[in-house]
């Protein structure tokens, strides 16, 4: 008998549902904040939530989730 070890194939990586940004406020009237991409949100297949993967430390400001654009 041949008991060759089977290695499961990795599933294709999912495309994120949203990109995560931290928005740092700028002091001064009429100025926009700085948006820095810090991670991504991956929706669960059952539609009842997802996983937020963050890739930045420290986090200051507010976190915003945005749907990715086709060119990103």
C-alpha positions as CSV (number, residue, x, y, z in Angstrom):
1,X,0.0,0.0,0.0
2,X,1.1,3.5,-0.8
3,X,0.4,6.0,2.1
4,X,1.5,9.2,0.4
5,X,0.9,12.2,2.6
6,X,-1.7,14.5,1.1
7,X,-1.2,18.2,1.5
8,X,-4.4,20.3,1.2
9,X,-4.3,23.0,-1.4
10,X,-4.6,26.5,-0.1
11,X,-7.8,28.3,-1.2
12,X,-7.5,31.4,-3.3
13,X,-7.1,34.5,-1.2
14,X,-10.4,36.4,-0.9
15,X,-10.8,40.0,-2.1
16,X,-11.5,42.3,0.8
17,X,-15.0,43.8,1.1
18,X,-13.5,47.0,2.5
19,X,-10.2,48.7,2.9
20,X,-9.5,50.1,6.4
21,X,-8.0,53.6,6.8
22,X,-7.1,55.6,9.9
23,X,-8.1,59.3,9.4
24,X,-6.0,61.8,11.3
25,X,-7.6,65.2,11.8
26,X,-5.7,68.3,10.7
27,X,-5.9,71.4,12.7
28,X,-7.1,74.4,10.7
29,X,-10.3,75.4,9.1
30,X,-11.1,73.9,5.7
31,X,-8.3,71.3,5.7
32,X,-9.0,67.7,5.1
33,X,-7.6,64.9,7.3
34,X,-4.8,62.5,6.3
35,X,-6.1,59.0,5.2
36,X,-3.6,56.1,5.8
37,X,-4.5,52.6,4.7
38,X,-4.1,50.3,7.6
39,X,-5.7,47.0,6.6
40,X,-8.8,45.3,5.1
41,X,-12.1,43.7,6.1
42,X,-13.0,40.3,4.7
43,X,-16.7,39.3,4.9
44,X,-17.6,35.8,6.1
45,X,-19.3,33.6,3.6
46,X,-22.5,33.3,5.8
47,X,-23.0,37.1,5.6
48,X,-23.1,37.5,9.4
49,X,-19.9,39.5,9.9
50,X,-16.3,39.3,8.9
51,X,-12.6,39.7,9.9
52,X,-10.8,43.0,10.2
53,X,-7.1,42.6,9.5
54,X,-5.1,45.6,10.8
55,X,-1.5,46.2,9.8
56,X,-0.5,49.4,11.7
57,X,0.6,50.4,15.1
58,X,-0.2,52.7,16.8
59,X,-3.7,53.6,15.8
60,X,-4.8,57.2,16.4
61,X,-7.7,58.9,14.9
62,X,-10.9,57.2,13.6
63,X,-11.0,54.0,11.5
64,X,-13.0,54.2,8.3
65,X,-14.0,51.2,6.1
66,X,-14.4,51.8,2.4
67,X,-15.3,49.5,-0.5
68,X,-12.2,49.0,-2.7
69,X,-12.2,50.6,-6.1
70,X,-11.5,48.5,-9.2
71,X,-8.1,50.1,-9.8
72,X,-6.9,49.5,-6.2
